[in-house]
């Protein structure tokens, strides 16, 4: 939830119903990833942050009513204003949000600086090339379900995002879920993912120790 204005500091995963095939929850240590990010990349992101653009609607991605758990536009607008998120109602009951968030964060207890953003997941380079081409042709860069830019609005180079994703993949540790397994994650010091799976799967997640980013409430 590094794209939000606040986020849980601790995550608890419980293997309630592991899938028959796949479905692991890889984790990667920021202590291994962050030092390998080139200084010039760290500095540019630290200086500008990350600008996230989301488009919600009935024809693309997820309806805003589902995301915000309300059908009242006024409630959505109040939340956006409180979280410093710009918004615009678009087209066929669509919503576009734009937010500038941090790229790096400081662990509230250890003081360590960590890479803390979702740019590599929101960025167009995370889509298969043919899918990105079709979506951009249909909706334009600003109309994609999600995209990420440098905080100053400049486009993030594909190779930078490929580098970041590669570092996380190299550092990832994975294990097959067994029923009743529990995994506790420091959300600042480790990032997590989910591998594809087949069959029935239910991994329960609890979040705690809410961290409020400086300047928000």
C-alpha positions as CSV (number, residue, x, y, z in Angstrom):
1,X,0.0,0.0,0.0
2,X,2.9,2.3,-0.6
3,X,0.8,4.2,-3.1
4,X,-1.6,5.3,-0.3
5,X,-1.2,8.2,2.1
6,X,-0.9,5.8,5.0
7,X,-0.2,2.1,5.3
8,X,0.1,-0.9,7.7
9,X,3.5,-1.4,9.2
10,X,2.9,-5.1,9.9
11,X,1.2,-7.9,7.9
12,X,0.0,-11.3,9.1
13,X,-0.6,-14.1,6.6
14,X,-2.4,-17.3,7.5
15,X,-2.5,-20.4,5.3
16,X,-6.1,-21.2,5.6
17,X,-6.5,-23.2,2.3
18,X,-3.3,-23.5,0.3
19,X,-3.8,-24.1,-3.4
20,X,-2.9,-27.5,-4.9
21,X,-0.4,-25.8,-7.4
22,X,1.5,-22.6,-7.1
23,X,0.2,-19.7,-5.0
24,X,3.3,-19.0,-2.9
25,X,3.8,-15.6,-1.3
26,X,7.4,-14.6,-2.2
27,X,9.0,-12.0,0.1
28,X,12.1,-9.9,-0.7
29,X,14.2,-8.0,1.9
30,X,14.7,-4.3,1.3
31,X,18.1,-4.7,3.0
32,X,19.2,-6.7,0.0
33,X,17.3,-4.6,-2.7
34,X,17.9,-1.0,-1.7
35,X,21.7,-1.0,-1.7
36,X,21.7,-2.4,-5.3
37,X,19.6,0.4,-6.7
38,X,21.9,2.8,-8.6
39,X,22.5,6.1,-6.7
40,X,21.2,8.2,-9.6
41,X,18.0,6.3,-9.7
42,X,17.5,6.6,-5.9
43,X,18.3,10.3,-6.0
44,X,15.9,11.1,-8.8
45,X,13.0,9.2,-7.2
46,X,13.8,10.7,-3.7
47,X,13.8,14.2,-5.2
48,X,10.5,13.9,-7.2
49,X,8.6,11.0,-5.6
50,X,6.1,9.0,-7.7
51,X,2.9,10.2,-9.4
52,X,0.2,7.5,-9.7
53,X,-2.7,7.7,-12.0
54,X,-5.7,5.4,-11.6
55,X,-8.8,5.1,-13.8
56,X,-11.8,3.4,-12.4
57,X,-15.0,2.6,-14.4
58,X,-17.5,0.0,-15.5
59,X,-15.7,-0.5,-18.9
60,X,-12.1,-0.6,-17.6
61,X,-10.5,-2.1,-14.4
62,X,-12.7,-1.9,-11.3
63,X,-15.7,0.4,-10.7
64,X,-15.0,3.2,-8.3
65,X,-18.1,2.1,-6.2
66,X,-16.3,-1.2,-5.5
67,X,-12.9,0.3,-4.7
68,X,-14.3,3.0,-2.3
69,X,-17.1,0.8,-1.0
70,X,-19.7,3.5,-1.6
71,X,-22.0,4.8,-4.4
72,X,-21.9,8.3,-3.0
73,X,-19.6,10.6,-5.1
74,X,-19.4,13.1,-2.2
75,X,-17.9,10.5,0.1
76,X,-15.3,9.7,-2.6
77,X,-14.5,13.3,-3.1
78,X,-14.1,13.9,0.6
79,X,-11.7,10.9,0.9
80,X,-9.6,12.1,-2.1
81,X,-9.3,15.6,-0.6
82,X,-8.4,14.3,2.8
83,X,-5.7,12.0,1.2
84,X,-4.3,14.7,-1.1
85,X,-5.5,12.9,-4.2
86,X,-6.6,14.9,-7.2
87,X,-9.7,13.5,-8.9
88,X,-11.8,13.9,-12.0
89,X,-15.1,12.3,-12.9
90,X,-14.9,11.0,-16.5
91,X,-17.0,9.5,-19.3
92,X,-19.4,6.7,-18.5
93,X,-19.4,6.9,-14.7
94,X,-15.6,6.8,-14.5
95,X,-13.2,8.3,-12.0
96,X,-9.6,9.3,-12.6
97,X,-7.3,9.9,-9.6
98,X,-3.8,11.4,-9.5
99,X,-1.6,11.3,-6.4
100,X,2.0,12.1,-5.7
101,X,3.5,9.9,-3.1
102,X,6.9,9.1,-1.6
103,X,9.4,6.9,-3.4
104,X,11.5,6.2,-0.3
105,X,10.5,5.8,3.3
106,X,12.2,5.7,6.7
107,X,11.6,2.8,9.0
108,X,9.9,4.4,12.1
109,X,11.8,2.2,14.5
110,X,15.2,1.4,13.0
111,X,15.6,4.6,11.0
112,X,16.6,2.6,7.8
113,X,15.8,4.1,4.4
114,X,14.0,1.7,2.1
115,X,12.6,1.7,-1.4
116,X,8.9,2.2,-0.8
117,X,6.7,2.7,-3.8
118,X,4.6,0.9,-6.4
119,X,6.0,2.4,-9.5
120,X,7.3,-0.8,-11.0
121,X,3.9,-2.4,-10.6
122,X,1.8,0.5,-11.9
123,X,4.1,1.3,-14.8
124,X,3.1,0.4,-18.3
125,X,6.2,-1.8,-18.7
126,X,4.7,-4.2,-16.3
127,X,2.0,-5.1,-18.9
128,X,2.7,-7.5,-21.8
129,X,3.8,-5.4,-24.7
130,X,0.8,-6.4,-26.9
131,X,-1.7,-5.6,-24.1
132,X,0.0,-2.2,-23.4
133,X,-0.2,-1.4,-27.1
134,X,-3.9,-2.1,-27.4
135,X,-4.8,-0.2,-24.2
136,X,-2.7,2.8,-25.0
137,X,-4.2,2.9,-28.5
138,X,-7.7,2.7,-27.1
139,X,-7.4,4.9,-24.0
140,X,-4.2,6.8,-24.2
141,X,-1.5,6.9,-21.6
142,X,-3.6,9.0,-19.2
143,X,-6.5,6.7,-19.6
144,X,-4.9,3.4,-18.6
145,X,-6.3,1.6,-15.6
146,X,-3.0,2.5,-13.8
147,X,0.3,4.1,-14.6
148,X,3.2,5.7,-12.8
149,X,5.4,8.7,-13.5
150,X,8.1,10.6,-11.8
151,X,6.5,13.0,-9.3
152,X,7.3,15.9,-11.6
153,X,5.2,14.3,-14.4
154,X,8.0,13.0,-16.5
155,X,7.7,9.5,-17.9
156,X,9.7,6.8,-16.0
157,X,12.1,5.0,-18.4
158,X,11.1,1.3,-19.0
159,X,14.7,0.2,-18.3
160,X,14.6,1.7,-14.8
161,X,11.4,-0.3,-14.0
162,X,12.9,-3.5,-15.5
163,X,15.9,-3.0,-13.2
164,X,13.8,-2.6,-10.1
165,X,11.6,-5.6,-10.9
166,X,14.8,-7.7,-11.6
167,X,16.3,-6.7,-8.2
168,X,13.1,-7.8,-6.4
169,X,13.0,-11.1,-8.3
170,X,16.7,-11.8,-7.4
171,X,16.1,-11.1,-3.7
172,X,12.8,-13.1,-3.5
173,X,12.5,-16.0,-1.1
174,X,9.6,-18.4,-1.6
175,X,8.0,-21.4,0.1
176,X,4.9,-23.6,-0.6
177,X,2.1,-22.8,1.8
178,X,1.1,-25.5,4.2
179,X,-2.3,-25.4,6.0
180,X,-2.1,-23.3,9.3
181,X,1.2,-21.7,8.3
182,X,1.7,-18.2,9.6
183,X,4.0,-15.5,8.2
184,X,4.5,-12.1,9.8
185,X,6.0,-9.4,7.6
186,X,7.5,-6.0,8.5
187,X,5.9,-4.0,5.7
188,X,8.8,-1.5,5.6
189,X,11.6,-4.1,5.5
190,X,10.1,-6.7,3.1
191,X,8.0,-6.6,0.0
192,X,5.7,-9.4,-0.9
193,X,4.0,-10.8,-4.0
194,X,1.7,-13.6,-5.1
195,X,2.6,-16.4,-7.5
196,X,0.0,-17.7,-10.0
197,X,-1.9,-20.8,-8.7
198,X,-4.4,-23.4,-9.7
199,X,-7.2,-24.8,-7.6
200,X,-8.9,-23.5,-4.5
201,X,-6.8,-21.1,-2.4
202,X,-7.5,-18.9,0.6
203,X,-4.7,-17.1,2.4
204,X,-6.0,-14.7,5.0
205,X,-4.3,-11.4,5.7
206,X,-4.5,-9.1,8.7
207,X,-2.9,-5.6,8.8
208,X,-1.8,-3.6,11.9
209,X,0.3,-0.7,13.2
210,X,-1.0,1.9,10.8
211,X,1.7,4.4,9.7
212,X,0.6,7.8,8.7
213,X,2.9,9.5,6.2
214,X,4.2,13.0,7.3
215,X,1.9,15.7,6.3
216,X,-1.2,13.5,6.4
217,X,-3.7,12.6,9.0
